[in-house]
Amino acid sequence: MSLFLRMTAMVFATVFACSTASAQNNPPDAKSQDAESARPKIALVLSGGGARGFAHIGVLRALRRMQVPVDMVVGTSMGAVVGGAYAAGRTPEQLEEIVRSTRWDEVLADRPARNELEYRRKIEDTLLPTRIEMAVTKSGVYLPKAAAGNASLEHALTRLLPEGMRDQPVNQLSLPFISVASDLTTGELVELNDTPLLASMRASLAVPGVFAPVRIKEKLVVDGGLVSNLPVELARTMGADIVIAVNVGTPLSPEKDIHSAFDVANQMLQILTEQNVQRSIKQLRKQDVLIAPKLDGISFLDFSAFPRAIKAGEQAAELAREQLIKLAIPREMFAELEEFRVMNTRHAKDTVRVMPIASLEVKGTQYVNPEALITQTGLHEGQNLTQDEIRQAATRLYGRGDLEEVKAIIDDSGNERKVTILTKESQSSRNRLRLGMELSSDFNDDSRFALSLMHVASSLNGYGAELRTLAKIGSQQQFSTQLWQPLAPASAWYVAPGLEYNASGLDFYQGTTRIARINSSQTGASFALGRQLGNWGSIEAGIQRGFQKINAILPSEIENDPKARYFATTRFIHFHADTLDSISFPTSGSMIDFAWQSSPGKEGKQAAQASAEISAMKALSFGDWAGHLYGEWTRAQNTTTPSPLGGFLRLTGLPRNSLYGDTTLFGRLVVARRIGALPSTIGGAVRLGFSMELGGSYGGNEPYSIGRMKQAASASLSVDTRFGPVYLGAGATRGAGSGVYLFLGPIW
């Protein structure tokens, strides 16, 4: 029988006889059936191991090169991810390319990528850049269930699967596949043998403390490695005659590497896993093959080391060539099995249809207005989309920050597409508490410290009102609260009344010499009318009425006005655009800010005041290098400039805020090279950076002059942590001074 006829018969068998697994896994060609029945059934068992599990891709590549057939796949955790994608039709080369193009730092983040966040969530980062956030409920205060969020992980798993395969039941795959998970409440093993493919992979990968638990079959499940990290016995029950077991589990740490309570807890978890792995290894028979890649130096969460892991897997399989080559089959037979393996993939892709949405509803919310959620997805009835496009639209809701789960259920029966978005509000959906700390020092006489707390109360009414309160104590005292009230559910228009109190010390300089210090405090109320511009910006206008008090500290009196007290009414316009991927150290996107404010004077007492400020930042990246280009212009009338110069990255080497006038011009270029990274659960990239800075300040009608601008440069070591960015830097302004700096918190 020709290959064409064999392929036609296989397609016919898959479409019309896929109700039983046995029919799916036996190619219909009679000659092939005889050959198949004559050889043993081979199961590939892939263990869990986090990032070490990328070695499975190398093993698959070697098996394919040797023409070793795989009749069934059993996987745990990362083994379930790689094994599930392979069973769904991906080749090892495709898997490697997807892994290479995935931004694993975003997958392991505790929330979606910043450019997917709702605009007000982005603004929270500029107010308080820490990621120490908790839920406040009637029962108490709770930390997040996991260090990483759901949205980015599910998106990455979806990319690993061929189009149209994410909801394919695992018992209908051409290549039999089963993954395992652990019941979090009973500790029992849960076989994920009839669940949708993506759900099976996601559940088995729910590493405690890293990824949130998943509800499957009415059970709350986590990573299967806790009960069976190398499920050899399950492969036997599936009918395997020979098992190829690949163990990439993390070995136990020696005593010299156990230093902290965290190390002890991690070792205890590894002991449980290693014990069940050793039990599984003892079940291997003489004809079975055990592959154990050498993964020294690659940790459970070292996802950036995937090239080394893949290579190690391939090398380990080559070392077992003598055993594996005995299982090889002729090239033509292997090609037929490969064709059969991807058959479901092709059928699923053919069924991906563009259909109009006949009905659309949201279920599962208690406080959030479903109408607002539908608006935020961008979906509407009559819209022609594929199923994957609908799911991608639904995942935008993760950017709100108050939903723990979002799942799109799509029903195409009756030739109509009915969409139901199932949601689950997070513990922090109504009340979130963020804690932060800011620290800065020039190792001289300018040191500042502040403890910060931000509370956000959401979904206060059907329109989605939100109350955000920020408090700081330390070198700066601040208390502010603002009610953000949309004018309709999910409306872009809003009003925002607020109250604010600020108090801090201000220094005045003559050159680089401090000549005075004052305490300044402001208390005021404001009202703004604004419009959000998607999730990237906003524009608002409003009025503020406040009372300001100034007391002289050094010297004890300020000439003409030792104790200033006055009320002021200020009109303001503010435009802000933000597409940066990170506030700590951006590598893509941009930020633009324009602010104008004006206060009418009081005849005989106070002149009218006004100020304007424009700033822009463009992030840059090229390989391991990243940075930004920044420019700023400010202009003031009868008041001090809104943004004086001086300090780290604002003419490094000059005292902080020591250069001011009616007009300031400033620009800088920052570049930094990534030289390492902290574990993703506590931080991010470590960078060595450099800056070139140019700026000047001008008074009255003094003309701008490039020649009068000051030149500065700096070098710094930066670390992105969950407490905020940490910088240790040093630099100098040409002919004016130098300094060494330490920062924890935002610096631009």
N, C-alpha and C positions, 0 to 999 in steps of 0.2 A: 504494500500500500504506500502511495506517495506521501511525502511530508505534508503536501497541501490537504490531502484527504484526511490524514491523521489530525491536522489542526482543525479542520472543519468538524470532524467527529468530536474533538475535545470541546470545542465551543458549544456544540449542541448538547453535550453531556452536562456542561457547567450551567447553562441557562435553564435546562429543563429537568435536571436531576440533581440539583444542589441541596435537596432536602436532607440527605444523609452524608455524613463525613466520609464514609467508605467510598461512596460513589465519586466524591470529589477527588480523592487521592489515588485513584487508579486510572492511568491513561487508557483510553478505550482501544488502542491498537492491540490486536491479539498477540502479535509477536512481542510487543513491549510488555504486555501483561505476563507472558511466560517468563520473560527475563526478570521482571520485577518480582514475581513470586519466588524466583530461584535465589534471590539475594536477601541478606538480612535487612531488616528495617533499622535505620540509623536515626537516633535522636540527638539533637544538638542542645545541650543544657548550658545556659549562660547565667553566671552568677551575678549578684549585685556587687557594687564596689564604687558607686559614684563616678567621678571622672575617670577612675581607673578602668571603668567599663568600656571606654572607647577602644580598648584593646580587642574587644569582640569584633570590631570592624576589620582589624588586621587578620584575625583568625578566619573570618568569612572570605576574605580576599584570597588567603592561602588555600582554603578548601576548594574554592572555585577553580583556582589555577591547577590544583591536583585532580580535579574532576571527582571529588568526593561528594556523593549525594547526601542530601539532608531530607529526611522524610517527615520530620516533625521537630518543632522547636518548643522548648520550655525555658522560661526566663523569670528572673527575679530582679526587681528594681531596675538598674540600668541595663541589665541583661534582658529584661522584658521590653525596654524601650528599643534597643537594637534588634532584638529578636522579633518583636512585633512589626517593626518597619520592614525587616527582611521578609517576613512571612507575607506582608502586604504587597510585596513586589519590588521593593527597592534593591538596587545592586550595591555592593560594598563601595564602589566608586561614587555613586550618588550620595550615599550616607556620609562619606568623608567630605564631600563638597559642601553638604548642608551644615555639617558640624563646623567646618572651616569658616563659613559665612555667618554663623550665628554669634551674636554678641552675648556671651555667656554671663558677663557682669550684669546685664539687664535681666537675664533669665533668673539669676539668683537674687535680684533685688527684691525688697519687701513690698514693692508696688510696681505699677506699669512704668515704662520708660517715660521720662519727664515730658516729652513732646506729646504724649497721649493723655496727660493729666488735664483735668478741668482747670480753667484759668485760676480760680481762687485757690486751688491746691498749690499751684506754682507760686503764687504770691506768698503763701505761708513759708516757703523755702527762703524767700528774701527777707522775711521778718525774723525767722528763727531757723537756721539751716540744719539743726540737729535732726536725727531720725529716731530719737528716743521718744516713742509715742505710745500712749496707753488708752485703753477704753475705760470710761467712767460709767458705771451702771448703779442701779439701786443696791445690788449685791456687793459692790466694791469696785476696786480698780484692778484691771487686768492687762497684762502684757499680751502682745499678739500671739496667736497660736503657732506661728512659724516665722522663721527669719526671712523667708522668701514668699512672694505673693503668688496668686493663681494665674493672673492674666498672661504674663510673659512666658511662664512655663507652658501653659496650654497652647499658646501661639507657636512656641518652638516645637512642641510635639506634633502639632498639626503640620508644620513644614516638613517634618521627617516622613510623613505619610504621603503616598500618592494621592492625587486629587480624587475626591469622592469616597475615600476609604475610611475616614475617621469614625463614621457611624456603622461601619460594616461589622456585624456580629462575628466574634472570633471563631465560632464554630462553623462559619460559612466560608472561611478562607480556603484557598486551594491547598496551601501548605498548613497542616494542623499546627495550631499554636495555643499555648496556655501560659498564663502568668499567675503568680501567686502573691497574695497580700496577707497581712496579719490583722485579725480582729482586735481592735484596740481595747475592747471591753472584756474579752474572754481570753485573748492570747492564742486563739485557735487559728490554724491555717485556713485561708479562704481561696478556693480555686476560682479564678476568673475565666471560666470556660465558655460562657454564653453572653458576655457583656459586649457592648460596643468596643471596638479596637482602641480608640483613644482613651476611653474610660479605664480599660484594663491596664494600659501602659501608665496612665496617670496615677491610678490607685497603687500599683506595685512600687511606684517611685516616691511615694509619700514618706520620705525620710523624716522621722520624728525630730522636731526642732528646726528643720530646714524648710520642708514643704508641709502645707496644712493637710490634715486627714481628709479622706474622701468617703462619701456615703455610697456604698455599693450593696445591692441586695438587702437593703434595710439595715446594713451593718456599717459602723464607722471603722474604716480600715486604714492601715498605714503600711509602710514598707514591708514587703514579704521576707526580707532578710532576717528579721527577728525570729522567724520560726523555721524557715527553709531557704537559706541563701544559695544553695546549690541543689535544686530539687530533682535529684536523680531518681528517687522512688516514684515520683509523679510520671517521669518518662517511661518507667517500666509499666505503669498502669495503662499508658497509652498504647502499649504494644511494642515498645522498642526492644530489638534484639541486641543492638550495640549502642552504647552511649559515648558520645564525645563530650566530655565535661570540661568547661573552661572556667577556672577559678581565678577571679581578680580581686577577691576580698582583701581588705586591709589587714596586714598581720598585726599581732599584738606588739605594743611598744615595750622596749626594754626599760628597766627601772630608771636608768639615767635620763630618760625622756619624760618621766612622770613628775611634774613639778607642782601642779595646782589642782584645785578641786575639779576644774573642768577636765583636766587630763585624767583624773581618777574616774569621773563619770563616763568619759569617752572610752576608757579602757574596759570598764564594766560592760558597756554596750558591745564592744568588740569581742569580749569573752563569750557573751551569749551567741553572737553570730558565728564565731570560730568553732564553738562546740558543735553547732548543728552542721557546719561545713564538714568537720572531721567525721561526723556520723555518716554523712552522705558519701564521702570519699571511701569509707569502709565498705559501702554497698557496691562499689565498682567491681566488675568481674575481670577476668584475665583478658578477655577480648575487648574490653572498653579502653578508651583513651582519655587520659587526664592531661590537660594543657594548662600550665601555670605560668603566664607571662611574667618576666622580671620587670617589676614596676617600681624599683627603688627610687625614692625621691619624688614620687607622684602621690599626692595626698588625695583623700576622698573628694575634696572640693577644688582641686587644682585643674579646673576645666581648660585653662589656657595651655596645658601640657598635652593636648590631644594628639599632636603629631608624634610625640615620643610614645604615647600609649598605643596608638595604632601600629607603629613600627614594632613595638615590643610584642604585640599580639601576633603579628605576621612571623616574627622571628621564632616565637615559641612554637607555632604550628609547624614551621620548617624543621625544628628540632625533633618533632614527632613524625617526621615524614615516613620513616620506615614502617610505623604502624598504620599511618593514614593511607599510604599508597596502596596497601592491601585492600582498602575499601573502595578504591577508584573504579569507575565504570567507563565504558567506551564513550568517545566524544559525542557520537550521534545520540546515544541514550541520555547523556547528561544534558545535551541541548534540548531534548524533548522535555525533560523534567523542568528545566529552566523556563521553557515556554509555558508549561503547565502552571508553574508557580506564579507567573505574572498574569494569568488569565483573568482572575477576578479583578485585577487592577484595570485591565482594559475594559471589562464589562462595566465597572463602576464609573469609569471616565465617560463611557458612552451614555450613561444615564444622567450625567450632570446636565440639568436643563435650566434654561432661563424661563421663569414663569412669573406672572403677576401675583402679588400678594393679595389674596382675597379677604383675609381677616388678620388682625394684629392685636394682641393683648398682652398685658404684663400681669403676672401672678406672683404672689409670695411676699409682697411688701406690706409692712405694718404702718410705717410712718411716712415713707417717701411716696409722693404722688405718682401713680403709674403714668398719668398723662405726661408728666415732666420727663419720665424715663423714655417714653416713646419718642418724644421730641428730640431728646439728646442722642438717640440712636441714628436719627436721620431717616428712619424707615417710615413708610406710609403705605396705605392700601393702594393697589394699582401699580406699584413699583415693580418693574421687571428685573429680577436678580436671580443669581444662582444661590444654592444653599450655602456655599462657603462665603459668599458676599454678605448674606444675611447674618451669619455667625460672626463675621468680622465686625459688622456694624454693632451687633449686640455687645461685643467685648469692649466697646468704647465706654460702656457704663462703669467698668472697673476704674476709670479715671476719676470718678466722683470721690472715691475713697471711703464710701459708706456701705458698699456692697461686698459681701464675702464670696458669693457665688453668682454667676450669671450663665444661664444655659438656654440656648435657643432650640425649641422643639418645633420641627417642621413636618407638617403632615400634608403630603401631596395626593392623598387618596381622593377619589371622586373628581380627578382632574382639576382640583382646586388646591391652592397653596395656603394653608392655614399656619400662621406663625404664633407660637406662644413663647414668651420670654419668661423663664422661671428665674426668680431672684431670691437671694437670701441676704437679709441685712446683717452687717457685721455687728459685733458687740459695741463698736465705737460709732455706730450709725447716728446716734443722737448726741453723744458727748465724747469728744476726743481731747486728750491732754498731752501736750508736748512740752518736754523739759529740755533746757539748754544751758550752756555755760559759755561765756566769752572771756577771753584772757588775752592781754597784749602787753608787751613790755619792750622798751628800747634799751634795757639794761642800764638806764641812766636815771632820769627823774620822771619819766613818763610811763607809768604803769597803770593799767585799768583792768577792772574785774567786774563781772556782772553775772548774776544768776537770773535765768529767764524762765517764764512759764506762760504758755499759751493755751487757752481753752476755746474750743469751737463747739457751739451747740447748733445742730443742723435740723432741718425739716421741722421748723417751729410752727409752720402752718401749711396749708395746701398749696401755696405758691412757692414753697421751698425757702422760706426766710432762714437766715443764719446769723448768729450772734458770735462775734469773734472778740476775745478779750486777751490782751497782752500785758504782762507785768514784768518789770525788771527791778532788781535791787543791786546796789554796788556803786561803782563810780558814776553810773547814770541811774537815776530813778525814773521809772516810767509806768504809767497805768493808762491804758487806752481801751475803749470798747466801742464797737461799731455794729450796728444792725444793718444787715444787707437784705433788702426786701425787693424781690422781683415784682414787676407790675402785673404779671400773669404767670401761670405755671410754665417753667422753663423759658420765660421771656428774657430776651437780651437786655431789655431796659430795666433799670432798677433805681431805687432811691437808697441813700445810705446816711442816716443820721449817726453822729458819734460824739463821744466825750474823750478828752485826753488831758493828761498831766505829764509834764517833763521837767526834770531838774538835773543840771550837770554843771561842772566847772568849765570855764572857758579861759584860755590864755591868750594874751596879746603880746606881740613880739616887735622888736625893732631890729631888723636883720635876723640874727639867730639868737638874740638875747631877749629873754622874757622880761617884759616891763610891767605887766599887770596880770592879775588873775581875778576873775569874778565868778560868782555863783548866779546862774540864771535859771529861772523857773517860769513855766508857762502853763496856764490852765485855760481850756477852751472847749467850746462846743461847735460842731460843724454839721453841715447838711449838704449832700451832693446828689446830683442827678447824673446818672451815667448809663453807658451802654457797653456791654461786653462784645468783643469782636472775635467770635468763635472761642477757641481755647488758647489764643495767642496774644490777645491784647484787650485794652479797654480805653475809653475816653470818658472823662467826667468833668463837670463844672459845678462849682458850689460856692458857699460862703462860710466863713468861720469867724466867730466872735470869741475873743480871748483876753485874758489878763496876764501881763508879764511883770515880773519883779526881778530886779538886778541888785545884788549886793557886792560891794567891793571887798576883796580879800587881801590882795597885794597890789599896790599899797592900800592902806585902810580906807582911803578916800579916792574917788575918781573925780577929776576936775569938772566942775559945773554940774555934776549930777551924781553925787555919791550914792544915793539910794533911789533908783528910778522905779516908779510904779505907774503903769498906764494900761488902759484898755485899748484894743485895736480891733477893727473889723477888716477882714481880708477876703477878697474875691480871688478865686483860683480856677485854673484850667489845667488839667493833667492828662497827658496821653502816654500810654505805656504799651510797648510790644515786647514779647519775650518768647523766643523759640529755642533758647539754649537747652542743650541736653543735660547740663549740670550747672549748678550754682557754684559748687566747690572749685571745679576746674573744667570749664566747658571745652569740648572738642568739636562741636558743630552747632549751628544755629546763630542767632544774633539777638541783641537787645537794644531797643531804642527808647529813650525817655525824654519827654518834653514837659517842663513845668513852668507856669507863669502865675504870679500872684501880685496883687496890688492892694495897698491900704491907703485910703484917703487921709490926708493930714488934718490936723486941728489948728485952726487959725490962731497964730500967736504962740502956739505950744509945740506943735510937731508938724514937720513937713511930710508930704505924701511920700510913700515908699513903694517901690516896685522892684521885682527881680524876675529874671528869666534864665532858664538853664536848658541846654540841649546836650545830651550825651548819647553815644552809640558804641556798641561793641560787636565785633564780628569774630566768631570763633574760627580757628584754623586747625587743620590736622593733616599730617602726611607721614604715614607709617607709624613708627613709635613716637614721633614728635607731634606735639599739639601746642596750642597757645591761642592768643587773641590779639586783635588790633583794636585799640580803644582811643576815642577822641571826645573832648568835652569843651564846651564854651559856656560861660556864665556872665551875666551882666546884672548889676545892681544900681539902684538909684536911691540915694539917701539912706542906705543901709549896707551892711556888710555882705560880701558875696556869699551865695548859698553854699558853695563848696570850695573853701580855701585849700591851698596846696601845702604839701609837706607831709612827710611820713612815708612808710614803706609803699612802694609802687606809685606814689604820688609826689615824685621828686625825693627818692630815697636818700637819706642822709640829713635832710632838713628836719627840724623839729616838727612834730605833727601840727597841722593847721597854722603854720607860722607865716605863710605867704598869702596875703589877701589884698584886695583892692576893689575898684568898681567893676573891673573886667578881668577874667582869667581865661587863659587858653592852655590846654593840656592835651598831650597825646602820649601813648606808649605802645610798645610792641613787646609781648611776652611769648617766649617759646620754652618748652620743657620736654624732656625726654622721659618716657616711662622706663623706670629701671627695676621695678618690682611691684608687688601687690600684697596687701594684707589678706587674710582669709575673708571671703566674701561676707561671712556672717557678722564681721565686725568692722569692715572697712572696704577700701578699694585701692586705687593705684597709688604707687609711690613714684614721685617725679623729681627730677633735678632740672631746675629752670633758670632762665636768665631774662633780664628785662633791659630795654633801652627807653628812656623817658625824656620828654622835652616839654617845658611849660614855663609860663610867666604870668605875672599879675601887673595890671596897669591901673592908674588912678586918673580920675577926671577925664579930660579930653586927650590924654597922652596917647600918641599913635602907637599902634602895634609894631613891634620890631622883633624879627627872628633873632637878631644879634643879641637882644637883651634877654632872650629866653634861656633858662637854666637847663643844663644837660645832666642827666643822672643815669646810673646803671646799677643793677643788682644781680645777685645770684641767690638761689633759695632751694631748699629741700622741702617738698610738700607731701603730705599724706592725707588722703581722703578717708575720714572715719565717720562712724555713725553719730559721733558727737559734733561733727562739723569738720571743716578743713583745718589742718594744722600746718603752720609754716615756720621754718627757721631760716631767716634770710639775713643778708648783709649787703650793703651797698653804699654809694656815695654820690653826692651832687658836686659836680665839678667846681672847685674853688669855694665851696660853701660848707662842707662837712661830710661826715660819714656816720654810719650807725649799724648796729646789730639788732635784729628784731625777732621776737617770738610771738606767734599769733595762734589762738584757737578761736575760730569763728570767721565771719565774712570780712574781707578786706577791700572789696570794691563794690 
